[in-house]
């Protein structure tokens, strides 16, 4: 056997070993990601601001596990829900710039999901949560309310078009139409306690973490 032949065989064997190790590490990363989503959704109830939520320690470098598993959209959605939770929708204060920044961040994150996510169910939920945000803002904002209500109705209508099973969006759409007829919004329409997993409760944009993905 020539030296070149031996080198080729050795290189091939090394490549197979490296591939096997990488696949094993990716399998571990996949398990860690699943655990991170499950435990993170539970911990979200008590500590929504915890930056370690949905952030497993990956073994494969360069976020290869995150990319190969295509979990970034799941992370983005959860972070959008967290931003909405931190937006203090139940607080009628509109003069606090910090609150305004948080609400704008929540809106931007949700709009990005509606525009770019490839999963229609997630896009529907994001559009529905934009409707929740609009309903809450309609309670305490005094300017351009007609435009705000129109945008809210458009978001909720889009949520239903993306996923006709989104009963939450249907409920909130009816609330929006009622508001347009001059009726008072119910407390449930504000939806300040959104949760990152699950279908949500009527008119609240809320849900039980760990389902709906």
Helices and strands as residue ranges (DSSP letters): H 3-46, H 64-69, H 72-85, H 97-116, H 120-140, H 145-162, H 167-180, G 187-189
